[in-house]
Amino acid sequence: MQATLPAFATTALLYLLAAATALAWFARLREAFARPPPVIAAMALLAGGMMAFVQPDLVAFHEVWAGLFVALSLAVRRPGRWMPAVAFGLAAVLIRETAGLYLALMAVIAWIEGDRREALGWATAIGILALAVGLHAHAVAQVVRPLDPASPGWSGLLGFGFFVRTMTISTALGLAPLWLAAPLVGLALFGWAAWRDPLGLRVLAVTAGYALILALFGRTDTFYWGLLVAPTLLVGLAFALDGVRDLIIGALDRRRITVTRMVR
């Protein structure tokens, strides 16, 4: 379908999707912070994570579109209002099947939280993906021959450092030296962990899930998998300051709890 559209139309659609994603995240971040300055900082970090997603030269990358749909899905998902999130997540996997991990993680979290209907919604999207992949595999099998080149496999085992590298390539961290960019990736993950909100948990789980996939199965030429989680990564830095403050307060708290055992 993309090939049938003029180049300017495809680029315009990409910009429209990026704008919708940014607006959805603005609405969520405005609720998370009490004052405008942190919201502005968080939106600047979001823009830093989306640098690669507004480059016309990358419009043909499936991960660019899928990554924006994943970010949009995360932003619009709210307790009891999960159907738009599932729809955007389904759009992501129909563009790039590797976004299926996102659907699986969202389904698992919903199930653990006790929302069976939401879990079923995500599972339904996974079922649609499985059907689409099955039909695609059947079509490919009709044209593949024994002498065709085979895939080199997915046992890259490049480690967590490869995930860090993909994030620096995919975001504004590419403008910083690696000795600074690498700790910022870890600090961003810490920030998401520090935000006590269901959205923070989901972003952390999805980012960590793709970090694991890249570390275990990624190859040097599949760095673009990181684009699936790049848009939201740096926003975690906006929550990191409060997280560090809470850690310091907890470390300096010298109160002791005394337990008295009484035997009768």
N, C-alpha and C positions, 0 to 999 in steps of 0.2 A: 504493500500500500504506500509506503514512504517513497518508493521509487516512482510512483505515478504523480507525486506532487511536485510542483516547482520548488526550487531550492529555497526561495524566499519564504514560501508558505511553511515548509518544514521548520525553518529557523524561527519563524514567528510562533509556531506551535510550541517549540521548545522554550522560548522566552515566556510564553503564556503559562506554561506548566511551572516554570521556575518562579514566576511572580505569584502564582497561586500557592505554591509551597511556602514562599517567604511570608505571605499574608497569613496563612494558617499558623505558622510558627510564631508570628508576631502576636496573634491572638492568645496563644498558649503562654508565651513568655510574659506578656503583660499581666497575666493572672499570677505568675510565679513570683514576680518582683513587685515590691510596694512602691518603688520610686522609678522615675523615667531613666536616670543614668544607667542602671544595670540592664534595663531593657535595650537601650541603645547599644551598649557594649555587647550584649548577647546577639543582637541582630547583626552587628559588625562581624562577630565570629561566625555567624551563619553564612554571611556573605563570603567570608574567607573559605568556608567549607564548600561553597558552591561555585568557586572560580572556574573550575573546569566544566561546569554545567551550562555555561552561557557562551561557550566558544563555538562559533559556527563550524569550525574545522572538525569538531567532535560530534557533530549532529548524527552521524551514522553509527556511533557506538551505542549498542543496545543498553549497556550498563548506565549510560548517562540518563536515558529515559527511565529505566527501571529504578535507578537510585533516587531520582526525584519522586517517583510514585511511592517508593518505600518511605521517604521522608514525609511526604504528604499524608500517607496512611497513618503514620505515627502521630502526626499533629492533630488529625481530626478525630482520632479514637478517644472516646470518653466512656466512663462507666455507664453502661446501659445504652450507649449510642455507638455501636461498633459496626453497623452495616456499611457506612461510607468507607470506613477503614478497610474492611474486608474487600470492598469493591476496588479500591485503589491498590490494595495488595495483590488482588487477582490480575489487575492490569499490569503490574510489575512483572509477575511470573510469566504472563503470556508474551511479554516482550523478551524477558531473559529468565530462563528456567532456574538459574542459580539463585534467584530470589525466593525459591521454594523454602529455603532455610528460614527466611523471615516468617512465612506462613506457619511453619511448624513451631517455631519458638512462641509466636503469638498464641497459637492454639494451646500449647502446653501451659503457658502462664495463665491463660483464661481458665483452664481446667483446674489448676492448682488454687486459683482464687475462688473457685466454686461457681463460676459463671458457665454453666453447661451449654446454654444457648449460644453464647459467644464462641465457645470452643467448637461447637458444632458448625458454626458459620465459617470459621477458619478451616475446619476439616473439609467442609464442602468445597472451598476454594482449592484445597490440596487435591481433592478428587477430580476437579475440573482440570487442574494442571496435569495430573496423571493421565487422564484421557487424552489431552492434547499431545503430551509427549509420546504416548503409545501410538497415536495416529501418525505422528511425525516419524517415529522410528519405523513404522510399517512402510511409509512412503520411501524413506531412505533405503530400506532393505531391498526395494525393488530395483534400485539403480547401482548399489554398491557391488563391486566385484572382488573376488579373492585377491587380485593383484593390486588393488587400490592401496594407497599409503594408510598405515594404521596410526592411531593416536599414540603419542609417546607415553601416555599414562599420567596418573595424577599423584604420584608418590614423591612430590618435591622435597618434603621434609626440610624446608628452609628456615623454620623456626619463627618465633615471635618477632624477631628483627625484621623479617620480610614484611610483616604486617605494618610495622612502624615505617618502613621504607615506602610502602604503597600509600600510606597516609600522607607522607611528606610530598610525594609526587602528585597526589590527587587534590591537595588543598593548598592554602596560602602558606603552609609550613615549608613549601618548597623554596620560599624566599629567604628562609632562615638557614643557618648552618646546621648540619646534622646533630652536632653536640647540643644544640639548643632545641631543635625540633623534636628529637627523640624523647626527652623528659616531658615536653609539652603534651605529647600523645598520652603518656602515662598519667599526667595531671588531668587531662581532659576526661579520661576514663574514671579517675578518682572523683572528679566533679559530678559525673552522672551518678556514681554510687552514693555520693553524699546527699543528693537531692531526694528527699523523702516524699516521693510522689510516684504513683503508678506509671507515669510516663517515663520518669527517670529510670525505673527498673527495666522497662521495656527497651529503652534505647541502650542501656548498658548490656542487657542480655543479647540483643541483636548484634551490637558492635563486637562483644566478646565472642559470640558465635562465629562471626565472619573472620575474626582474628585467628581463631582456632583452625578454621578451614584453610585460610591462607598459609598458616604456619605448617600444616600437615600436608596439604594437597596442592598448594599453589606452586607454579613454576615461574621462572623469571619472566616469561612472556605472558603470564596471566595476571600481571599486577593490576589490571583494570577491574578485577573482582572487587577491589577496595572501593571502587566508585559506588557500590551499592550502599555503603554506610558512611561515605565521606561527608555528605552534606551536613549531618548533625553532629559529627564528632567534636568539632572545636567549641560548640556551644557549651559543652561540659566545663570548659574553663570558667564560664561565668558563675558556676556553682562551686568551683574548687576553693575559692577564697573562704566562703562560709564553712566549707568542710575542713579546711586547714585550721580555721579559728576554733571550731568545735573540738578538733583533736588536741589543740594546745590547751584549751580550757580543761578538757578531760585529763590531760597529763599533769596539769598543775593542781588539780583538785586532790588535796591530801586528806580529805575526810575518810575516815575508816568506819567500817561497819563491824560492830561487835556482836557476835552471836553467843548467847548464853544458853547453855544446855542444863536443863533442870531434870534431875532424876528423882522420881517419887517412889 
